[in-house]
Amino acid sequence: MEDNVAIKVTNLTKRFRIPEHGSPTTLQERFVNPFAKKKMIDFVALKDLSFDVKKGEFFSVIGPNGAGKSTLLKLISGIYIPDGGKIDVNGKLVPFLELGVGFNPDLSAKENVYLNGTILGLTEKEINESVDDIFDFAELKEFEDLSIKKFSSGMQVRLAFSIAIRVKSDILVLDEVLAVGDGEFQKKCFAYFDDIVGKKTILFVSHGLESVRRYSDRVLWLKEDKTYEIGEPNDIVDRYSATF
């Protein structure tokens, strides 16, 4: 892989086995038809997808629900295994994919900072040195001893993102990080993006098309028919917007 490339995806394919439409899936359906067999079919989430992301590039992924955006990020992050093709990653990658992943609902927010930070690769010393900054950025200092299960979704995403950006990484993988936070938190995210442009590689999935326009160097448009386009942000976003 070339030295200036952070992520290289080659002929990537991912399938999932799902129940065929009409097959019994719920407990009630199985009770009514106890001898009915659940037929499974292959659902193709991604097919023969190839692209690369340059070091320091802000690379966004857009497309309708079901087009494979989150699946792609999970494949690149090593959560899913490809059924075909390959993924090469050059550098330390930190994923921010799903709200609450790495949080224990029975622990306090502060305890979860240590848990989640450790999962992401921070040492105890690094967490000790940054824990106050984490809560300050998330604007949650007064809630650090509160159980995380009492946090709203917005509070959780603010805390999780505040932890993730403290990790020393070359590549950040962000899935809808701005979708849950409030307006003030989004401003902080934008300020963070402004500060790291060109310094880190960002792989960014969002339905917020203005954010995609503002920050992206290039955009990947995943389509429902499993085709795709890659191009300049304004062109891709304009043509994608015209489809709805």
N, C-alpha and C positions, 0 to 999 in steps of 0.2 A: 504494500500500500504506500502511496506517495506520502512524503513527509508532511505536506501541507494539508492533508486530509485527516479529519477527526473521526468521521463515520463513513463507512462505505457499505452500501447495501447492494447485493448482486442477486438478481433473479429470485427475490424473496417470495415464498408462497406459504400461506398458513390456512389450514382447514380445521373446522370443528365438527364433531359429531353431534347432531341435534335431532330431537324427535321430529318425525315427519308430521306435517299438518294433519290433524284429525286423529293422531295417535293419543291414547290416554296418557296424561301427564300428571294430573292432580290425584290426590287420594280419593276424592269423591268419584272421579271417572273410573278409577281402578276398582272401587267398591261396586259401582253399577255394572261394570263389565270386567269381572275378575279374570276372565280367560283371554281378554283382548291383549294382543302383543303390541309392545311399543316398538314401532319401526323407526330406525335411525337412518338419517341421510347425512351426507357431507355438505357442510356450508363453507364455501370458499370466502374467507375474510380478506385475503390479499393474494394476488396472483402475478408472478413474474415482475415484481417491482424492483427497479434498480435506480439508485441515485447515490450521490456522495454529498457530504457536508464538510466544507473547508474549516480549518482551524480559525477560530475567532468569528465565524459566521453566525448570524442570527437567521435560522432557517425555520420557517413556519410550515405547518401542515393544516390544511383546511379541507372541508368536505361535509356532506350531509351525514346525519346519524346513520350508523351501520356501514359506512364506507371503509372502516378499518383503521381509523386514526389512533384510537387508544390501543388497539391490538398491535399496531406498528411500534408504538412507544414501549409496550411491554416486551416485545421481541427484542428491541434494541437494548433494553435494560436487563435482559436475561431472565425475565419472569416466565415468558413462553419460549418454547423451542420451535424453530422453523420446521415445516414439513418439506421445504425445498429451498435451495439457494443458501446464501451465507451472509453474515454480518461481521464486519471488522470494526473494532473500536480502538482508537489510538489516544489513550489518555484515561485519567480517572473520571468515571461517569457517576453523577449523583442524580437519581430519579426522584421526581416529585409527581406522583401519578394519581393516587387515590386518597381522598380525605380519610384521616384516621389510621392509615396503615402505619404500624409501628407504635401506635398508642395503646396503652392498657387502660380500659375504662375505670378500673378499680384503683388506679394510682392518681396522685395529685398531678397538677400541671407541671410542677417543678420536677417531680420524679419522672414524669414522661419525657421531659427535656433530656434528662440523663439517659433514659432508655433509648429514645429515638436517636439522640446524638451518637450513642455507642453503636447502634445498628448502622448508622451512616458513616462510621469510621472515625469519629472524634474520640480523642483520649479523655480520661477524666480531668486531667489538667486543663485541656483546651475547653472543656465544658465549664469547669470552675471559672475560667477567665472570661467566658463569654455569656454566662447564664443571665446576668443582669442586662446585657445588651440585647439578648434574645427577647426578653420580656418587654424591654423598652420599645424595641422595633414593633413588636406585636401589640403594644399598648395594653398589656395584660398584667402589669406588675402587681396590681392589687388582687389578682386572682391566682397567683402562683401556687397557693396551698389548697385551692379548690379542686375537687375531683374532676377529671377531664370529662366524665360522662355528663356533667352539668353544664358543659360548654355548648354554646350554639355552634352550628356548622361554620359560621363565619369566624368565630373565635378559634376553632380548631384549625382552620386553614391558615389563619394568620400566624398561629404558633408554629405549625408544621413548616410553613415557608420560612419563617424566621430562623428555624433550626437549620434547614437545608442550605441557606445561603452562607452559613458560617463554616460549612465544610469546605476544605481546600479541594477544589475540583477543577478539571479542565473542561468538562462538559456538563451542562445542566439540561435535564430532560423535564419539561414542564407541561402538564396536561391540565388545561383549564384553571390555571392558578388564579386568574382574576374573576372567575365566574361566581365565587361565593363571597369574597371580601367586599366590604363597603367602599364607598367612594374615597375616603381618606386613606384606606389601606391600599387601594389601587394606585393612588398618587405615589405612595412609598415604593410600590413595585416599579412604577415607571421611572422614579428617580434611581432605583437600583439598576434597572436596565440601562439607563443613560450612563451610569457610572462604569458598567462592565462591557459596554459595546466594544467589540474588537479584542477584549481581554480574555473572554471565555467563549466557548462554543455553546450556543443555545439552540436546542431543538424544542419548538414551541407549538403546542396544539391549542387552538382557541376558536370559538365562534365570534369573538370580538374582532370584527374585521378591521376596525379603525386601528386597533393595536397592531394587527398584522401589517397594515399599510405603514404604520409609523416606524416600526423597528426592523422589519424583515429585510434581509439582503436578497433572498429568494424565497419563493413559496411553492410548495408541493400541493397540488389539488388532487385528492383522491375522489374518484367518482363511483357511483353505485354499480356501474357495470364492470368495475375492477380495472378500468383504464385510468390513466393519470396524466397530468401535465405538470411541468416545472417551468417557472419563469419569473419575470419581474413582478414585484408585488402589486402595483396598480393595475397592470394588465390582467393578471390572474384573478385578483379580487373583483374587478369590474365584471369580468365574464362569468365568474362564479355567482355574483350577486344577481346577474340577469336571469339565473335559472330559477329564482323564486320570487 
